[in-house]
Amino acid sequence: MKILFYISSSVLILGVLLKILHLPFANEALIIGFCSTVAFGLLGTGLPNRRKSAKSEPGMLLKIFTTVFAIVVGAGAVLKVLHLPFGNEALIAGAIGSVVCGLIQVFQKNDSEDDDSDAL
């Protein structure tokens, strides 16, 4: 699964390069690269394990929201590069959501931290 993710990421980067250079097939490479990168990324790492419930791992909902906001940022970037509507809105909404999720993760108490860790 990782090799497919890397190949799709390469197609996405190639699409960006083609778009910057104003070469043909840039839009197609961007769309195919982004959609396949999201699909393989979700299949490989983004989806929760079905054998475990979402409540069994703390922070699973936060991880899901972080993944969704990252996808929104990526989609907004692709929309912006392709000069399609709602690119700005997707970038702003995804960026705000990512910042909020990041701040929650930073200030969230980690269960693995011990109280005697400040004794060093």
C-alpha distances in whole Angstrom, upper triangle without the diagonal:
4,6,5,6,9,10,11,12,14,16,17,19,20,21,23,25,26,27,29,31,31,30,29,26,25,25,23,20,20,20,17,15,16,15,12,11,12,11,7,9,10,8,6,10,12,14,16,16,18,19,21,23,23,26,25,23,26,25,22,24,24,20,20,22,21,18,20,22,20,19,22,23,20,22,25,25,23,26,29,28,28,31,31,32,31,29,32,32,28,28,31,30,26,28,30,28,26,29,30,27,27,30,30,27,30,33,31,33,30,31,30,33,36,40,41,38,41,43,42
4,5,5,6,9,10,10,12,14,15,16,18,20,21,23,24,26,27,29,30,29,28,25,24,24,22,19,19,20,17,15,15,15,12,10,12,12,8,8,11,10,7,10,13,15,17,17,20,21,22,25,24,27,26,24,26,24,22,24,23,20,20,22,20,17,20,22,19,18,22,22,19,21,24,23,22,26,28,26,27,31,30,32,31,29,31,31,27,27,30,29,25,26,29,27,24,27,29,25,25,29,29,26,28,31,30,31,29,30,29,31,35,38,39,36,39,41,40
4,5,5,6,9,10,10,12,14,15,16,18,20,21,22,24,26,27,28,27,26,23,22,23,21,18,18,19,16,14,15,16,12,11,14,13,9,11,14,13,10,13,16,18,20,21,23,25,26,28,28,31,30,27,29,28,25,27,27,23,23,25,23,20,22,24,21,20,23,23,20,22,25,24,22,26,28,26,27,30,30,32,32,29,32,32,29,28,31,30,27,28,31,29,27,30,31,28,28,32,32,29,31,34,33,35,32,33,32,35,38,42,43,40,42,44,42
4,5,5,6,8,10,11,12,14,15,16,19,20,21,22,24,26,27,25,24,21,20,20,18,15,16,16,13,11,13,12,9,8,11,10,7,9,12,11,10,13,15,16,20,20,22,24,26,27,27,30,29,27,29,27,25,26,26,22,22,24,22,19,20,22,19,18,21,21,18,19,23,22,20,23,25,24,24,28,27,30,29,27,29,30,26,26,29,29,25,27,30,28,26,29,30,28,28,31,31,29,31,35,33,35,33,34,34,36,40,43,44,41,44,46,44
4,5,5,6,9,10,11,12,14,15,17,18,20,21,23,24,25,24,24,21,19,19,18,15,15,15,12,10,10,11,8,6,8,8,5,6,10,10,8,10,12,15,18,19,21,23,24,26,25,28,28,25,27,25,22,23,23,19,19,21,19,15,17,19,16,15,18,18,15,17,20,19,18,21,23,22,22,26,25,27,26,24,26,27,23,23,26,25,22,23,26,24,22,25,27,24,24,28,28,26,28,31,30,32,30,31,31,33,37,40,41,38,41,43,42
4,5,5,6,9,10,10,12,14,15,16,18,20,21,23,24,23,23,20,18,19,18,14,15,16,13,10,12,13,10,8,11,12,9,10,13,13,11,13,15,18,21,22,24,27,27,29,28,31,30,28,29,27,25,26,25,21,21,23,21,18,20,21,17,17,20,19,16,18,21,19,18,22,23,21,22,26,26,28,28,25,27,28,25,24,27,27,23,24,27,26,23,26,28,26,25,29,29,27,29,32,31,33,31,33,32,34,38,41,42,39,41,43,41
4,5,5,6,9,10,10,12,14,15,16,18,20,21,22,20,20,17,16,17,15,12,13,14,11,9,11,12,9,8,12,12,10,11,15,15,14,16,18,20,23,24,26,29,30,31,30,34,33,31,32,30,28,28,28,24,24,25,23,20,21,23,19,18,21,21,17,18,21,20,18,21,23,21,21,25,25,28,28,25,28,29,25,25,28,28,25,26,29,28,25,28,31,28,28,32,32,30,32,35,35,37,35,36,36,38,41,45,46,42,45,47,45
4,5,5,6,9,10,10,13,14,15,16,19,20,21,19,19,15,14,15,13,10,10,10,8,5,7,8,6,5,9,9,8,10,13,13,13,15,16,18,22,23,25,28,29,30,28,32,32,29,31,28,26,26,26,22,21,23,21,17,18,20,16,15,18,17,14,15,18,16,14,18,20,18,18,22,22,24,24,22,24,25,22,21,25,25,22,23,26,25,23,26,28,26,26,30,30,28,30,34,33,36,34,36,35,37,41,44,45,42,44,47,45
4,5,5,6,9,10,11,12,14,15,17,19,20,19,19,16,14,15,14,10,10,11,10,6,7,10,8,6,9,11,10,10,13,14,13,15,16,18,22,24,26,29,29,30,28,32,32,29,30,27,25,26,24,21,21,21,19,16,18,18,15,14,16,15,12,14,17,14,13,17,18,16,18,21,21,24,23,20,23,24,20,19,23,23,20,21,24,23,21,24,26,24,23,27,28,26,28,31,31,33,32,34,34,35,39,42,43,40,42,44,43
4,5,5,6,8,10,10,12,14,15,16,18,17,17,15,13,14,14,10,10,12,11,7,10,12,11,9,13,14,13,13,17,18,17,18,19,22,25,27,29,32,33,34,32,35,35,32,33,31,29,29,28,25,24,25,23,20,21,22,18,17,20,18,15,17,19,16,15,19,19,17,18,22,23,25,25,22,25,26,23,22,25,26,23,23,27,26,24,27,29,27,27,30,32,30,31,34,34,37,35,37,36,38,42,45,46,42,44,47,45
4,5,5,6,9,10,10,12,14,15,16,14,14,11,10,11,10,6,7,9,8,5,8,10,9,9,12,14,13,14,17,18,18,20,20,23,26,28,30,33,33,34,33,36,36,34,35,32,30,30,29,26,25,26,24,21,21,22,18,17,19,18,14,15,18,15,13,16,18,15,16,19,20,23,23,21,23,25,22,21,25,26,23,24,27,27,25,28,30,28,28,32,33,31,33,36,36,39,37,39,39,41,44,47,48,45,47,50,48
4,5,5,6,9,10,11,12,14,15,14,14,12,9,10,10,6,5,8,7,4,6,9,9,8,11,13,13,13,16,18,18,19,19,21,25,27,29,32,33,33,31,35,35,32,33,30,28,28,26,24,23,23,21,18,18,18,15,14,16,14,11,12,14,12,10,13,14,12,13,17,17,20,20,17,20,21,18,18,21,22,19,20,24,23,21,24,27,25,25,29,30,28,30,33,34,36,35,37,37,39,43,45,47,43,45,48,46
4,5,5,6,9,10,11,12,14,14,15,13,10,12,12,9,8,11,11,8,9,13,12,11,14,16,16,15,19,20,20,20,21,24,27,29,32,35,35,36,33,36,37,34,34,31,29,30,28,25,25,25,22,20,21,20,17,16,18,16,12,14,16,13,11,15,15,13,14,18,19,22,22,18,21,23,20,18,22,23,20,21,24,24,22,24,27,26,25,29,30,29,30,34,34,37,35,38,37,39,43,45,46,43,44,47,45
4,5,5,6,9,10,11,12,11,12,10,8,10,11,7,8,11,11,8,11,14,13,13,16,18,17,18,21,22,22,23,24,27,30,32,34,37,37,38,36,40,40,37,37,35,33,33,31,28,28,28,26,23,24,23,20,19,20,19,15,16,18,15,13,16,17,13,14,18,19,23,23,20,23,25,22,21,25,26,23,24,28,28,26,28,31,30,29,33,34,33,34,37,38,40,39,41,41,42,46,49,50,47,48,51,49
4,5,5,6,9,10,10,9,10,8,5,7,7,5,5,8,9,7,9,12,13,12,15,17,17,18,21,22,22,24,24,26,30,32,34,37,37,38,36,39,40,37,37,34,32,32,31,28,27,27,25,22,22,22,19,17,18,17,13,14,15,12,10,13,14,10,11,14,16,19,20,17,20,22,20,19,23,24,22,22,26,26,24,27,30,29,29,32,34,32,34,37,38,40,39,42,42,43,47,50,51,48,49,52,50
4,5,5,6,9,10,10,12,11,7,9,10,8,6,10,12,10,10,14,15,14,16,19,19,19,21,24,23,24,24,27,30,33,35,38,38,38,36,39,40,37,37,33,32,32,30,27,27,26,24,22,22,21,18,17,17,15,12,13,14,10,9,12,12,8,10,13,15,18,19,16,18,20,18,17,20,22,20,20,24,24,23,25,28,27,27,30,32,31,32,35,36,39,38,41,41,42,46,48,49,46,47,50,48
4,5,5,6,9,9,11,11,8,11,12,10,9,13,14,12,14,17,17,16,19,21,21,21,24,26,26,27,27,30,33,35,38,41,41,41,39,42,43,40,40,36,35,35,33,30,30,29,27,25,25,24,21,20,21,19,16,17,17,14,13,16,15,11,13,16,18,22,22,19,21,24,22,20,24,26,23,23,27,28,26,28,31,30,29,33,35,33,34,38,39,41,40,43,43,44,48,50,51,48,48,51,49
4,6,5,6,5,7,7,5,8,10,8,9,12,13,12,14,17,18,17,20,22,22,23,26,27,27,28,28,31,35,37,39,42,42,43,41,44,44,42,42,39,37,37,35,33,32,31,29,27,27,26,23,22,22,20,17,18,18,15,13,15,15,11,12,15,17,21,22,19,22,24,23,22,25,27,25,25,29,30,28,30,33,33,32,35,37,36,37,41,41,44,43,46,46,47,51,53,54,51,52,55,53
4,5,5,6,8,8,5,7,10,9,8,12,14,13,14,17,18,18,20,22,23,23,26,28,28,29,28,31,34,37,39,42,42,42,40,43,44,41,41,38,36,35,34,32,31,30,28,26,25,24,22,20,20,18,16,16,16,13,11,12,12,8,8,11,14,17,19,16,18,21,20,19,22,24,23,23,27,27,26,28,31,31,31,34,36,35,36,39,40,43,43,45,45,47,50,52,54,50,51,54,53
4,5,8,11,12,9,11,14,12,11,15,17,15,16,19,21,20,22,25,25,25,27,30,30,30,30,33,36,39,41,44,44,44,42,44,45,42,42,39,37,37,35,33,32,31,29,27,27,25,22,22,22,19,17,17,17,13,13,14,13,9,11,13,16,19,20,17,19,22,21,19,22,25,23,23,27,28,26,28,31,31,30,33,36,35,36,39,40,43,43,46,45,46,50,52,53,50,50,53,51
4,5,9,11,9,12,14,13,13,17,18,17,18,22,23,22,24,27,27,27,30,32,32,33,32,35,39,41,43,46,47,47,45,48,48,45,45,42,41,40,38,36,35,34,32,30,30,29,26,25,25,23,20,21,20,17,16,17,16,12,13,15,19,22,24,21,22,26,25,23,26,29,27,27,30,32,30,32,35,35,34,37,39,38,39,42,44,47,46,49,49,49,53,55,56,53,54,56,54
4,7,9,7,10,13,13,13,16,17,17,18,21,22,22,24,27,27,28,30,32,33,34,33,36,39,42,44,47,47,47,45,48,49,46,46,43,41,40,39,36,35,35,33,31,30,29,26,25,25,23,20,20,20,17,15,16,15,11,11,13,16,20,22,19,21,25,24,23,26,28,27,27,31,32,31,33,36,36,35,38,40,40,40,44,45,48,47,50,50,51,55,57,58,55,56,59,57
4,7,6,9,11,11,12,15,16,16,18,20,21,22,24,26,26,27,30,31,32,33,33,35,39,41,43,46,47,47,45,48,49,46,46,43,42,41,39,37,36,35,33,31,31,30,27,26,26,24,21,21,21,19,16,18,17,14,13,16,18,22,24,22,24,27,26,25,28,30,29,29,33,34,32,34,37,37,37,40,42,41,42,45,46,49,48,51,51,52,56,58,59,56,57,60,58
4,5,8,9,10,11,13,14,15,17,19,20,21,23,25,25,27,29,30,31,33,32,35,38,40,42,45,46,46,44,48,48,46,46,43,41,41,39,37,36,35,34,31,30,30,28,25,26,25,22,21,21,19,16,17,18,14,13,16,17,21,24,22,24,27,26,25,29,30,29,30,33,34,33,35,38,38,38,41,42,42,43,46,47,50,49,51,51,53,57,59,60,57,58,61,59
4,6,5,6,9,10,11,12,14,16,16,18,20,21,22,23,26,27,28,29,29,31,35,37,38,41,42,43,41,44,45,43,43,40,38,38,37,34,33,32,31,28,27,27,25,23,23,22,19,18,20,17,14,16,17,13,12,15,16,20,22,20,23,26,24,24,27,29,27,28,32,32,31,33,36,35,35,39,40,39,41,44,44,47,46,49,49,50,54,57,58,55,56,59,58
4,5,5,6,9,10,10,12,14,15,16,18,20,21,22,24,25,26,28,27,29,33,35,37,40,41,41,39,42,43,41,41,38,36,35,34,32,30,30,28,26,25,25,22,20,20,19,16,15,16,14,11,13,13,10,9,13,14,18,20,17,20,23,21,20,24,25,24,25,28,29,27,30,33,32,32,35,37,36,38,41,41,44,44,46,46,48,51,54,55,52,53,56,54
4,6,5,6,9,10,11,12,14,15,17,18,20,21,23,24,25,27,26,28,32,34,35,39,39,39,37,41,42,39,40,36,34,33,32,30,28,28,26,24,23,23,21,18,18,18,14,13,14,12,9,10,11,9,7,10,11,15,17,15,18,20,18,18,22,23,22,23,27,27,26,29,31,31,31,34,36,35,37,40,40,43,43,45,46,47,51,53,55,52,53,56,55
4,5,5,6,8,10,11,12,14,15,16,18,19,21,22,24,25,25,27,30,32,34,37,38,38,36,40,41,38,39,36,34,33,32,30,28,28,27,24,23,23,21,18,19,19,16,14,16,15,11,12,14,12,10,14,14,17,19,17,21,22,20,21,24,25,23,25,28,28,27,30,32,31,32,35,36,36,38,41,41,44,43,45,45,47,51,53,55,52,54,57,55
4,6,5,6,8,10,10,12,14,15,16,17,20,21,21,23,23,25,29,31,32,36,36,37,35,39,39,37,37,35,32,32,31,28,27,27,25,22,22,22,20,17,18,18,14,14,16,14,11,13,15,12,11,15,16,19,20,18,21,23,20,20,24,25,22,24,27,27,26,29,31,30,30,34,35,34,36,39,39,42,41,43,43,45,48,51,53,49,51,54,52
4,6,5,6,8,10,10,12,14,15,16,18,20,21,22,21,23,27,29,31,34,35,35,33,36,37,35,35,32,30,29,28,26,24,24,22,20,19,19,16,14,15,14,11,10,12,10,7,10,11,9,9,12,13,16,17,14,17,19,17,16,20,21,19,20,24,23,22,25,28,27,27,30,32,31,32,36,36,39,38,40,41,42,46,48,50,47,48,51,50
4,6,5,6,8,10,11,12,14,15,17,18,20,21,20,22,26,28,29,33,33,33,31,35,36,34,34,31,29,28,27,25,23,23,22,19,18,18,16,13,14,14,11,9,12,11,7,9,12,11,9,13,12,15,16,14,17,18,16,16,20,20,18,20,24,23,22,25,27,26,27,31,31,31,33,36,36,39,38,40,41,42,46,49,51,48,49,52,51
4,6,5,6,8,10,10,12,14,15,16,18,20,19,21,25,26,28,31,32,32,31,34,35,33,34,31,28,28,28,25,23,23,22,19,19,20,17,14,16,16,13,12,15,14,11,13,16,14,13,16,16,19,19,17,21,22,19,19,23,23,21,23,26,25,24,27,29,28,28,32,33,31,34,37,36,39,38,40,40,42,46,49,51,48,49,52,51
4,6,5,6,9,10,10,12,14,15,16,18,17,20,23,25,27,30,31,31,30,33,34,31,32,29,27,27,26,23,22,22,21,17,17,18,15,13,15,15,11,11,14,13,10,13,15,13,13,17,17,20,20,17,20,21,18,18,22,22,19,21,24,23,22,25,27,26,26,30,30,29,31,34,34,37,35,37,38,39,43,46,48,45,46,49,48
4,6,5,6,9,10,10,12,14,15,16,15,17,21,24,25,29,29,29,27,30,31,29,29,26,24,24,23,20,19,19,17,14,14,14,12,9,11,11,8,8,11,10,8,11,13,12,12,16,15,17,17,14,17,18,15,15,19,18,16,18,21,20,18,22,24,22,23,26,27,26,28,31,31,34,33,35,35,37,41,44,45,42,44,47,46
4,6,5,6,9,10,11,12,14,15,14,16,20,22,23,27,27,27,26,29,30,28,29,26,23,23,22,20,18,18,18,14,13,15,13,10,12,13,10,9,13,13,10,12,15,15,14,17,16,18,17,16,19,19,16,17,20,19,17,19,22,21,20,23,25,23,24,28,28,27,29,32,32,34,33,35,36,38,42,44,46,44,45,48,47
4,5,5,6,8,10,10,12,14,14,15,19,21,22,25,26,27,25,29,29,27,29,26,23,23,23,20,18,20,19,15,15,17,15,12,15,16,12,12,16,15,13,16,18,17,17,20,19,21,21,19,22,23,19,20,23,22,19,22,25,23,21,25,27,24,25,29,29,28,30,33,32,35,33,35,35,37,41,44,46,43,45,48,47
4,5,5,6,8,10,10,12,12,14,18,20,21,25,25,26,24,28,28,25,26,24,21,21,21,18,16,18,16,13,13,15,12,10,13,13,10,11,15,14,12,16,18,17,17,21,20,22,21,19,21,22,18,18,21,21,17,19,22,20,19,22,24,22,22,26,26,24,27,30,29,32,30,32,32,34,38,41,42,40,42,44,43
4,6,5,6,8,10,10,9,11,15,17,19,22,23,23,21,25,25,23,24,21,19,18,18,15,13,14,13,10,10,12,10,7,10,12,9,10,13,13,12,15,17,17,18,20,19,20,19,17,20,19,16,16,19,18,15,17,20,18,16,20,21,19,20,24,24,22,25,28,27,29,28,30,31,33,36,39,41,38,40,43,42
4,5,5,6,9,10,9,10,14,16,17,21,21,22,21,24,25,23,24,22,19,19,19,16,14,16,16,12,12,15,13,10,13,15,13,13,16,17,15,18,20,20,20,23,21,23,22,20,23,22,19,20,23,21,18,21,23,21,19,23,24,22,23,26,26,24,27,30,29,31,30,31,32,34,38,41,43,40,42,45,44
4,5,5,6,8,9,11,14,15,17,20,21,22,21,25,24,23,24,22,19,20,20,17,15,17,17,13,14,17,14,12,16,17,14,15,19,19,17,20,23,22,22,25,24,26,25,23,25,25,21,22,25,23,20,22,25,22,21,24,25,22,23,27,26,24,27,30,29,31,29,30,30,33,36,40,41,39,41,44,43
4,5,5,6,6,9,12,14,16,19,20,21,19,22,22,20,21,19,16,17,17,13,12,15,13,10,12,14,11,10,14,15,13,14,17,17,17,19,22,21,22,25,24,25,24,22,24,23,20,20,22,21,17,19,22,19,17,21,22,19,19,23,23,21,23,26,25,27,26,27,27,30,33,36,38,35,37,40,39
4,5,6,4,6,9,11,13,17,17,17,16,19,20,18,19,17,14,15,15,12,10,12,12,8,10,13,11,10,13,15,14,15,18,19,18,20,23,23,24,26,25,25,23,22,24,23,19,20,22,20,17,19,21,18,17,20,21,18,19,23,22,20,23,26,24,26,25,26,26,29,33,36,38,35,38,40,40
4,6,6,6,10,10,12,15,16,17,17,20,20,18,21,19,16,17,18,14,13,16,15,12,13,17,15,14,17,19,17,18,21,22,21,23,26,26,26,29,27,28,27,25,27,27,23,24,26,24,21,23,25,22,21,24,25,21,22,26,25,23,26,28,27,28,27,27,28,30,34,37,39,37,39,42,41
4,6,8,10,11,13,15,16,18,17,20,20,18,20,18,16,17,18,14,13,17,16,12,15,17,15,15,18,19,18,19,22,22,22,25,27,27,27,30,29,30,28,27,29,28,24,24,27,25,22,23,25,23,21,24,25,21,22,25,24,22,25,27,25,27,25,26,25,28,32,35,37,34,37,39,38
4,6,8,9,12,15,15,16,15,18,17,15,16,15,12,14,14,11,11,14,12,10,13,15,13,13,17,18,17,19,22,22,22,24,26,27,28,30,29,30,28,26,27,27,23,23,25,23,20,21,23,20,18,21,21,18,18,22,21,18,21,24,22,23,21,22,22,25,28,31,33,31,33,36,35
4,7,9,12,15,14,15,13,16,16,14,15,13,10,11,12,8,7,10,10,7,9,12,11,11,14,16,15,16,19,20,20,22,24,25,26,28,27,27,25,23,25,24,20,20,22,20,17,18,20,17,15,18,19,15,16,20,19,17,20,22,20,22,21,22,22,25,29,31,34,31,34,37,36
4,6,8,12,11,12,10,14,14,13,15,13,10,11,12,9,8,11,12,9,11,14,14,13,16,18,18,19,21,23,23,24,27,28,28,30,29,29,26,25,27,25,22,23,24,22,19,21,22,19,18,21,20,17,19,22,20,18,22,24,21,23,22,22,23,26,29,32,35,33,35,38,38
4,6,9,8,8,7,11,11,9,12,11,7,9,11,9,8,12,13,11,13,16,16,16,19,21,21,22,24,26,26,28,30,31,32,34,32,32,29,28,30,28,24,25,26,24,21,23,23,20,19,22,21,17,19,22,19,18,21,23,20,21,20,20,21,24,27,30,32,31,33,36,36
4,6,6,8,8,11,10,10,13,13,10,12,15,12,12,16,16,15,17,20,20,19,22,24,24,25,28,29,29,31,33,34,35,37,35,35,33,32,33,32,28,29,30,27,25,26,27,24,22,25,24,21,22,25,22,20,24,25,22,23,21,20,21,24,27,30,33,31,34,37,37
4,5,7,8,12,11,12,15,16,12,14,17,15,14,17,19,17,18,22,22,21,24,26,26,26,29,31,31,32,35,36,36,38,36,36,34,33,35,33,29,31,32,29,26,29,29,25,25,28,27,23,25,27,25,23,27,28,25,25,24,23,24,27,30,33,35,34,37,40,40
4,7,10,12,10,12,15,17,14,16,19,17,16,20,21,20,21,25,25,25,27,30,29,30,33,34,34,36,38,39,40,42,40,40,37,37,38,36,33,34,35,32,29,32,32,28,27,30,29,25,27,29,26,24,28,29,25,26,24,22,23,27,29,32,34,33,37,39,39
4,6,8,6,8,12,13,11,13,16,15,15,18,19,19,20,23,24,24,26,29,29,30,32,34,34,36,38,39,40,42,40,39,37,36,37,35,32,33,33,30,28,30,30,26,25,28,26,23,24,26,23,21,25,25,22,22,20,19,20,23,26,29,31,30,33,36,36
4,5,5,8,10,12,10,11,14,14,13,16,18,18,19,22,23,23,25,28,28,29,31,33,34,35,37,38,39,41,39,38,35,35,36,33,30,31,32,29,27,29,28,24,24,26,24,21,23,25,22,21,24,24,21,21,20,18,20,24,26,29,31,31,34,36,37
4,6,6,8,9,6,7,11,11,10,13,15,15,16,19,20,20,22,25,25,26,28,30,31,32,34,36,36,38,36,35,32,32,32,30,27,28,28,25,23,25,24,21,21,23,21,17,20,21,18,17,21,21,18,18,18,17,19,22,25,27,30,29,32,34,35
4,6,7,9,8,9,12,12,13,15,17,18,19,21,22,23,25,27,28,29,31,33,34,35,37,39,39,41,39,38,34,34,35,32,29,30,30,27,25,27,26,22,22,24,21,18,20,21,18,17,20,20,16,17,16,15,17,20,22,25,28,27,30,32,33
4,6,9,8,11,13,13,14,17,18,19,20,23,24,25,27,28,29,31,33,34,35,37,38,40,41,43,41,40,37,36,37,34,32,32,32,29,27,28,28,24,24,25,23,20,21,22,19,18,21,21,17,17,15,13,15,19,21,23,26,26,28,31,32
4,6,6,9,11,10,12,15,15,16,18,20,21,22,24,26,27,28,30,31,33,34,36,37,39,40,38,38,35,34,34,32,29,29,30,27,24,25,25,21,21,22,20,17,18,19,16,14,17,18,14,14,12,11,13,16,19,21,24,23,26,28,29
4,6,8,9,10,12,13,14,16,18,19,20,22,24,25,26,28,29,31,32,34,35,37,38,39,38,37,34,33,33,31,28,28,28,25,23,24,23,19,19,20,18,14,15,16,13,11,14,14,11,11,10,9,12,14,17,19,22,21,24,26,27
4,5,5,6,9,10,10,12,14,15,17,19,20,21,23,24,26,27,29,30,31,33,35,36,34,34,30,29,29,27,24,24,24,21,19,20,19,16,15,16,14,11,12,13,10,9,12,12,9,11,10,11,13,15,18,21,24,22,24,27,28
4,5,5,6,9,10,11,12,14,15,17,19,20,21,23,24,26,27,29,30,32,33,34,33,32,29,28,28,26,23,24,24,21,19,20,20,16,15,17,15,12,14,16,13,11,15,16,13,14,13,14,16,18,22,24,27,25,28,31,31
4,5,5,6,9,10,11,12,14,15,17,18,20,21,22,24,26,27,28,30,31,33,31,30,26,26,26,24,21,22,21,18,16,18,17,13,14,16,13,10,13,15,12,11,15,16,13,15,15,16,19,21,24,26,29,28,29,33,33
4,5,5,6,9,10,11,12,14,15,16,18,20,21,23,24,25,27,29,30,31,30,29,25,24,24,22,19,19,19,16,14,15,14,11,10,12,10,7,9,11,8,8,12,13,11,13,14,15,17,19,22,24,27,26,27,31,31
4,5,5,6,9,10,11,12,14,15,17,18,20,21,23,24,26,27,29,30,29,28,25,24,24,22,19,19,19,17,14,15,15,12,11,13,12,8,10,13,11,9,13,15,13,15,14,16,18,19,23,25,28,26,28,31,31
4,5,5,6,9,10,11,12,14,15,16,18,20,21,22,24,26,27,28,27,26,23,22,23,21,18,18,19,16,13,15,15,12,11,14,13,10,12,15,13,12,16,18,16,18,18,19,21,23,27,29,32,30,32,35,35
4,5,5,6,9,10,10,12,14,15,16,18,20,21,22,24,26,26,25,24,20,20,20,18,15,15,15,12,10,12,12,8,8,11,10,7,10,13,11,11,15,16,15,18,18,20,22,24,27,29,32,30,32,35,35
4,5,5,6,9,10,11,12,14,15,17,18,20,21,23,24,25,24,24,20,19,19,17,14,14,15,12,9,10,11,8,6,9,9,6,8,11,10,10,13,15,14,17,17,20,21,23,26,28,31,28,30,33,33
4,6,5,6,9,10,11,12,14,15,17,18,20,21,23,24,23,23,20,18,19,18,14,14,16,13,10,12,13,10,9,12,13,10,11,15,14,13,16,19,18,20,20,22,23,25,29,31,33,31,33,36,35
4,5,5,6,9,10,10,12,14,15,16,18,20,21,22,20,20,17,16,17,15,12,12,14,11,8,11,12,9,9,13,13,11,13,16,15,15,18,20,19,22,22,24,26,28,31,33,36,34,35,39,38
4,5,5,6,9,10,10,12,14,15,16,18,20,21,19,18,15,14,14,12,9,9,10,8,5,7,9,6,6,9,10,9,11,14,14,14,17,19,19,22,22,25,26,28,31,33,36,33,34,38,37
4,5,5,6,9,10,11,12,14,15,17,18,20,19,19,16,14,15,14,10,10,12,10,7,8,11,9,7,10,12,10,11,15,15,15,17,20,20,23,23,25,26,28,31,33,36,33,34,38,37
4,5,5,6,8,10,11,12,14,15,16,18,17,17,14,13,14,13,10,10,12,11,8,10,13,11,10,14,15,14,15,18,19,18,21,23,23,26,26,28,29,31,34,37,39,36,38,41,40
4,5,5,6,9,10,10,12,14,15,16,14,14,11,10,11,10,6,7,9,8,5,8,11,9,9,13,14,13,15,18,19,19,21,23,23,27,27,30,31,32,36,38,40,38,39,42,42
4,5,5,6,9,10,10,12,14,15,14,14,11,9,10,10,6,5,8,8,5,6,10,9,9,11,14,13,14,17,18,18,20,23,23,27,27,30,31,32,36,37,40,37,38,41,40
4,5,5,6,9,10,11,12,14,14,14,13,10,11,12,9,8,11,11,8,10,13,13,12,15,17,16,17,20,21,21,22,25,26,29,29,31,32,33,37,39,41,38,39,43,42
4,5,5,6,8,10,10,12,11,11,10,8,10,10,7,8,11,11,9,12,14,14,14,17,19,18,19,22,23,23,25,28,28,31,31,34,35,36,40,42,44,41,42,46,45
4,5,5,6,9,10,10,9,9,7,4,7,7,5,5,8,9,8,10,13,13,13,16,18,18,19,21,23,23,25,27,28,32,32,35,36,37,41,42,45,42,43,46,45
4,5,5,6,9,10,10,11,10,6,8,10,8,7,10,12,10,11,14,15,14,17,19,19,20,22,24,24,25,28,29,32,33,35,36,37,41,43,45,42,42,46,45
4,5,5,6,8,9,11,10,8,10,12,10,10,13,14,13,14,18,18,17,20,22,22,22,25,27,27,28,31,32,35,35,38,38,40,43,45,47,44,45,49,47
4,6,5,6,5,7,7,5,8,10,8,9,12,13,13,15,17,18,18,21,23,23,24,26,28,28,30,32,33,36,37,39,40,41,45,47,49,46,47,51,50
4,5,5,6,8,8,5,7,10,9,9,12,14,13,14,17,18,18,20,23,23,24,26,28,28,30,32,33,37,37,40,41,42,45,47,49,46,47,50,49
4,5,8,11,11,8,10,13,12,11,15,17,16,17,20,21,20,22,25,25,25,28,30,30,31,34,35,39,39,41,42,43,47,49,50,47,48,51,50
4,5,9,11,9,12,14,13,13,17,18,18,19,22,23,23,25,27,27,28,31,32,32,34,37,37,41,41,44,44,45,49,51,53,50,51,54,53
4,7,9,8,10,13,13,13,16,18,18,19,22,23,23,25,27,28,29,31,33,33,35,37,38,42,42,45,46,47,50,52,54,51,52,55,54
4,7,6,10,11,11,13,15,16,17,18,21,22,22,25,26,27,28,30,32,33,34,37,37,41,41,44,45,46,50,52,54,51,52,55,54
4,6,8,9,10,12,13,14,15,17,19,20,21,23,25,26,27,29,31,32,33,35,36,40,40,43,45,46,49,51,53,51,51,55,54
4,6,5,6,9,10,10,12,14,15,16,18,20,21,22,24,26,27,28,30,32,32,36,37,40,41,42,46,47,50,47,48,51,51
4,6,5,6,9,10,11,12,14,15,16,18,20,21,22,24,26,27,28,30,31,35,35,38,40,40,44,46,48,45,46,49,49
4,6,5,6,9,10,10,12,14,15,16,18,20,21,22,24,26,27,29,30,34,35,38,39,40,43,44,47,44,44,48,47
4,5,5,6,8,10,11,12,14,15,17,18,20,21,23,24,26,27,28,32,33,36,38,38,42,43,46,43,43,47,47
4,6,5,6,8,10,10,12,14,15,16,18,20,21,22,24,26,26,30,31,34,35,36,40,41,44,41,42,45,45
4,6,5,6,9,10,10,12,14,15,16,18,20,21,22,24,25,29,30,33,34,35,38,40,42,39,40,43,43
4,6,5,6,9,10,11,12,14,15,16,18,20,21,23,24,28,29,32,34,34,37,39,41,38,39,42,42
4,6,5,6,8,10,11,12,14,15,17,18,20,21,22,26,27,30,32,32,36,37,40,37,38,42,41
4,6,5,6,9,10,10,12,14,15,16,18,20,21,24,25,28,30,30,34,35,38,35,36,40,39
4,5,5,6,9,10,10,12,14,15,16,18,20,23,24,27,29,29,33,34,36,34,34,38,37
4,5,5,6,9,10,11,12,14,15,17,18,22,23,26,28,28,32,33,35,33,33,37,36
4,5,5,6,8,10,11,12,14,16,16,20,21,24,26,26,30,31,34,32,32,36,36
4,5,5,6,9,10,10,12,14,15,19,19,22,24,24,28,29,32,29,30,34,33
4,5,5,6,9,10,10,12,14,18,19,22,24,24,27,28,30,28,28,32,31
4,5,5,6,9,10,11,12,16,17,21,23,23,26,27,29,27,28,31,31
4,5,5,6,9,10,10,14,15,18,20,20,24,25,28,26,26,30,30
4,5,5,6,9,10,13,14,17,19,19,22,24,26,23,24,28,27
4,5,5,6,8,12,14,17,19,18,21,22,25,22,22,26,26
4,5,5,6,10,11,15,17,17,20,21,24,22,22,26,26
4,6,5,8,9,12,14,14,18,19,22,19,20,24,24
4,6,8,9,13,14,13,17,18,20,18,18,22,22
4,6,9,12,14,13,16,16,19,17,17,21,21
4,6,9,12,11,14,15,18,17,17,21,22
4,6,9,8,11,12,15,13,15,18,19
4,5,6,9,11,14,12,14,17,18
4,6,8,10,13,12,15,18,19
4,6,10,12,10,14,16,16
4,7,9,7,10,12,13
4,5,6,9,10,12
4,6,7,9,11
4,5,5,8
4,5,6
4,5
4
